[in-house]
Amino acid sequence: MTEVEKTVAANTSAPNALTGSAAIHPGKSPLMVLQANGLLTDFSKPAQEREVSEDVLRAQEEWDAVETVQPGTGSLQNQSSLISFNEALAFFQTKDLSEYMMKIKPTVQRSGFSALRHWLFGPPRLQNSLHEERNLVFAMGLYPFDNTEETHMRVLQTVYKRLTGTKLDCPRFGGHWEQIGFQGSDPATDLRGTGFLGLMQVLYFVMEPRTLSLARDIYKLSLHETQNFPFCVMSINITRIALQALREGNLSKECNRRQQIIAVINDFYVATFFHLYQIWKSQHKTIADSGYVIQDVTTFVNKNPRAVIRELEKYLSEKRANAIGQMDSPRGASTGKDSFVGVCDLEPEEEEVDLV
């Protein structure tokens, strides 16, 4: 029995903190445990209930027939180029989103005493000048993945390349997507709860030069022998937290202060992921703890949105200062500053040139 299975077995008597679901049984994979914790049910049906198309089966057979692609090997001809967050965002700014705008729910509808209490003691209202940008965010949260859109395909390939380090495109369908933490052979099925925004936020994470190394640190932890978790599924959960925080008005004060929506919700997404990462790594959390951890993180970040963003900014500033200090110091000399450490510190990777 592996360490993960032992940990899961030890927690069979604990009810799920988010859903009150039945206990987790030993022998389940990490994704199955996460599904038992109620984290996957909003995204797609269990694998045995999914209808698998002929295209998916054919693509899977083609993928199984070739060797695994290694980073930096093979021909680079006809490979898609990386796409920046701003380029992907421009796609939505030029699309007709009226169909989705009619369906969005950008605020929580309150009545009676609840409305009065929120008006007296709740967060400030979002300024009218920011409503259009806010509505765009919620429309992206409803926009489905489209195989016929080149921009959508490039976003998906960029996320895969930046996390795994490969320079080659991979097939649209196949088990390789589980490597970066999707549930199965088709990442689009996991986006049902957040729409294309779920991919946009992880794209921002891996294409923003300041946060790329943090994204890879979290991805490395997601592959840990005992502390592993599905990276992209966890990311989608954090996008859901960010959307709800915006809808509840918990980000309104920060948005009003900065006169931005998209930049704020992206920073809040990264800060929330970082907060979860710190807890998961330092407290030796496993997939069996996922429901409780996400519930606690959701409560904390909604009460302290500015605090978690400041904590992220502090971490990124210190990491940049340490990197500059190491470059200025003789090879092998210590800078005298401690960096964030935990269970699975791996060797640092060489820095890439960011295509933004």
N, C-alpha and C positions, 0 to 999 in steps of 0.2 A: 504493500500500500504506500502510495506517495505521500509526501508531507501535506499536500493540498487535501488529499482524501482524508488523512487523519484529522486535519483541522475541521473539515466539513463534518466528519462523523462526530467530533466532539461538540458540535453545535446543533445536533439534531433536535434538541429539546427547546431551542430558542425560537419563539415566534417571530415572524417578519415584522420589523418596526414600521414599515411603510404600509403594508397591505394586510397584515394580520394573517398571512398565508400559513399553510402547514409547514411543519419542520422540514429541514433540508436533509436529504438522505445521502449516505455515503456512496461513493462510486460515480457521482455525477461530475461532468466536466465543469470547469470554471464558468463557461457560458450558461450551462444548465443551472448552476447555483445562482448566478446573477438573475436568471429568469425566475427562479423560485423566490428571489427577493423582490420580485415585482418590478424590476427595472427594464425588462425587455418587452413586456406585454403590450405597451402602447405602440411599439414599432412594427412588429410583424407576428404572424402566427408561428407556433412551433414548427420545426422543420418537417415533421411527418404530415402536417396539415397543409403545407404549401403545395401549390400546383406548379410543377416544374415544366417549363416550356421546352420544346424541341431545341430551340436555339441555345438554351442554357446547357442542356445535356450534350449537344454537339460541341459547344465551346469547352465544356469540362473534359470531354474525351480528347480534344486537341491539346489542351493544356497538360493532361496526364501523359500524353505521348512524347512530350519534349522534356529535356532536362531543365532543372531549376535554373533560372537566370541569375547569375552572380553579378553584383555591382561592378560596373566598369568593364564588362565583357560584352562581346557581340558587336553587331553593326549598329551604328547610331543613325543610319539613314532612315528617313521616313518616321522618325520619332517626334512626338509632339513636344513643343517647347513648354517650359514652365510658365505658369500664368500668375501674375501678381494679384493681390486682393483688389486693388483699385481697378485693374482691367476687368476682373470678374464682376465687380460692382457696376461697372459701366454697362454691362450686358443688361442688368435689371433696370438701369436708369433710362434705357432706350426701348424697353419692352412695354407693350400694352398690358398693364396689370389690373385693369378695371374689374375683370372677373374675380380676382382674389381680393381686391380692395372692398368689394361688396360683402365679403365673408369674414373680414378680420374683426377681432374683438380687442381693441387696443386698451380698453379700460375695464375695470371691474364695476358692474352695475350694482349699486347699493341703494337701499331704501330704508325709511324709518330711522330708528335709533342708530343703526349701523352707519347710515349716511351722515347723520349729524355728528357722530363720534369721529368719523374719518375727517369731516370738514374742520372740526375743532382741534383734533390732536394728531391727525395723519400728516403725511408728507405734503409739501407744497404741490400745487397743480403744475403740470407741464405748460410752459409758455406756448401760446397759439402758434408762434412762428416756427415751432419745432414739430408740429403735428404731422406735416407732410413727410418729414424724414422718419418719424416714428411709425407712420403707417406703411412706409416702404419696408421697414424691418419686419413688421408683422405679415406683409404680403409675401416676402421671401420665405417666411416661416410656413406658408401654405403652398408655395410653388414646388411642384414635384420635379424629380430628376427626369431629364429627357434625353434618351439615347441619341436622338437626332441632332442635338445641339452640340456643336464643337466645343463651345465654352464649358459646358457641363463636363464633357469628357476630359478636357484639359485640367479642370479643377480636380477631378478624381485622380487622374494620373499624377498631378503635381503633389498631392498629399501623399500618395504611395511612394513616390521617388524621394521626397524630402525626409520621410521617416525611415525608409529602408536603406537609402544611399545608392540605389541602383540608378543608372542613367537610361534604362530601357523602359519602354511602355510594356504594360502587361495586359493580358486578355481582359475584356470587359467582364466576363464571368469566370468564376473559378475559386477554388479553395484558398488561393493565395491571398484573398482579401481578409481571411481570418488572421493572417500574420500581423495585420495592423489593427485588429480588434473589431472587425465587423462580424456579424453572426454567421454568415454563410457565404454562398457564391455570388450573391448579388447585393452590393452595398445599398442600392436604392430601397430595398425593403426595410432597412433600418431607419430611413429618413422620414417615415410616415408621421412621426410625432413632431418633427421640427422643420419639415420641408427642406429646401435647398440651403436655408440658413445654417442647418447642421453641418454642411460641408463648408460653407463660407467662413464660419468661425474657426474651424480647424485649419483652413487654408491661411487665414490671417495669422494663426499661431505659428505655422511652419514657414511662412514667407516674410514675417516681420523680423528683421535682423536682430532686434533687441531680445526677442523671445525664442528664437530658433533653438538655441542650446537648451533652454528650459524645456521646450517641447520634446527634445530628444532625451533629456534626462528622465522625463515622465514616461516616455515610450520605453526606455530601457527598464525602468521599474516595472512596467506592465508585462515584461517578459521574464521577470524574476522567477526563480524556481518555486518559491513558496508564496510570494507576494503578488503574483501575476493577476492581471485583470484585463478585460478587452478594452483597449485604448479608445477606439473610435466609438464604441457603445457608451463608455464613460463620458466621452466628449459630448455626445448627443444629449446625455442626461444633464450636463452642465449648461448646454444651450437652452434646454427646457427651463432650468432654474433662472437663467438670465432673462428669458422671455417673460416669465411670470413676475420677476422683479420689476421689469419695465411696465408690465400691465398693472401691477399693484401700486405703482407710483413710487416705489422705493429708490428708483434711479433718477427721479425727476429733479431733485435738488442739484445733483451733480450735472445733469444734462443742462439745466438752466444756467448753472455757473459757467460751464464750458461752451454753451450754445452749440452743442453737438449731441447726436443720438448714437450714430453708428460707432464712433470712436469710443464713446462711453461704454456701450454694451459689449464691445470687443475687449476693452480693458477689464471690465467686470467679469467677463467669461474667463480670461486668462488668470485673473486674480483668484477667482473661485477654484479653478483647476489647480493653481499653485497652493492654495489653502488646503485643498483635499490631499494633494501630493505630500505636503509636510506632515499631515496627520497620518496618512497611510504609511509613509516611510519611517517616521520616527517612532510610531506606536506599533510597528510590525503588523499592520492590518493585513488581512487576507480577503479573498473573494467572499468568504462566509460572513464577513463583517460589512459587506457593501451596503446593505439596506440601512443599517444603523448609521454608518458614516455619512451617507448621502443625506439622510434626514437631519443629522446634526449640522452638517455643512450648510444645508439649505436654510435652516433657522438662523445660523450665525451670520451668513453673508447678507441675508435680507434685513437683519437688524443693524448691520454695520457695513454697508456697501462702501462708504468712503474709506473706512479703516482697512478693508482688505485690499483696496486699490493702492493705498499708501504703502501697505506692507509689500506688495509686489514691486512698487517703484523703488522702495528701499533695497530690496533684494537685488534688483537689476542694476541699480547704481553701484552697490557694493561689489557685485560680480564683475562689472566693467572696470571698477577701480582696481580690483585684484588682478584682472587680466593685464591692465596697463602696467601695474607694479611688477608683474612677473616678466613682462617684456623688457622693462628697464633694469631688472636685477640680473646679476650673473647667472649663467645656466646652473640650475639646481639649487640656487639660494632661496631661502624662505622669505616671504614678504612680511611675515609676522602677523598675518591676518588669517583667521579661520573661515573656511567656507562651509556652507550647509552640508552636513554629512549624515549618513544613515546606514541602512542595512546593505544596500547594494551599490556601492560606489564603483564605477567602472572606469577604465582608462579613457581620458578625454579624446575626442575625435579631432582631426584636423579641421580647421575652419574652412568653409566653402565660400566662394564668391556668390553673393546673393543676387538673384536676377529679379529686380523689382522695378 
